[in-house]
Amino acid sequence: MNFGITTANATAITPKITRITKYQYIAKNAFSFETTFESPQSGEVSRMNFEIQKQPEGDWLFSKIRRE
């Protein structure tokens, strides 16, 4: 699956997010969720798990990204 990478003919291929599931708080300042992507060209489906933590300055940091 191509995640927003520009191809030789300079057209970007962006996957479609079809589902966000399994969201849960793992700490007062952190949560996790699973996102399902689908390629508009091939129909290929991919899932990725994310963990996000709020930093002391107020920004959100993706601390873990795992592909299934």
C-alpha positions in Angstrom: 0.0 0.0 0.0 1.3 3.4 -0.9 0.9 5.9 2.0 0.9 9.3 0.2 4.0 8.7 -1.7 4.4 10.5 -5.1 4.8 8.2 -8.0 6.9 8.8 -11.1 4.1 10.7 -12.9 3.9 13.0 -9.9 0.4 12.0 -8.7 0.0 11.3 -5.0 -1.8 8.1 -4.1 -3.5 8.5 -0.7 -5.2 5.7 1.1 -8.7 6.1 2.4 -9.4 5.7 6.1 -12.3 3.3 6.3 -12.4 2.6 10.1 -11.1 3.8 13.4 -11.6 1.2 16.2 -10.2 -0.1 19.5 -9.7 3.4 20.9 -8.9 3.5 24.6 -7.2 5.7 27.2 -4.0 4.1 28.4 -3.1 7.0 30.7 -4.4 10.4 31.6 -2.4 12.0 28.8 -2.4 9.1 26.3 -4.6 7.0 24.2 -4.4 4.3 21.5 -6.5 3.3 18.5 -6.5 1.1 15.4 -7.0 2.6 11.9 -8.0 0.6 8.8 -6.8 2.0 5.4 -7.9 1.0 2.0 -6.0 1.6 -1.3 -8.2 3.4 -3.8 -6.3 1.7 -6.7 -5.9 -1.9 -5.6 -8.5 -2.3 -2.8 -5.7 -3.6 -0.5 -6.6 -3.2 3.2 -4.0 -2.4 5.9 -4.4 -1.8 9.6 -2.1 0.3 11.8 -2.2 0.8 15.6 -1.3 4.1 17.0 -0.4 5.4 20.6 -0.5 9.1 21.1 0.8 11.0 24.2 0.2 14.6 25.1 3.4 16.4 25.8 3.9 19.0 28.6 3.9 21.8 26.0 0.5 20.7 24.8 1.5 19.0 21.5 0.5 15.4 20.7 3.2 12.9 20.0 2.7 9.7 18.1 4.8 7.5 20.4 4.1 4.1 18.8 3.0 3.1 15.3 2.6 -0.6 14.5 1.4 -2.1 11.2 -0.5 -5.4 11.3 
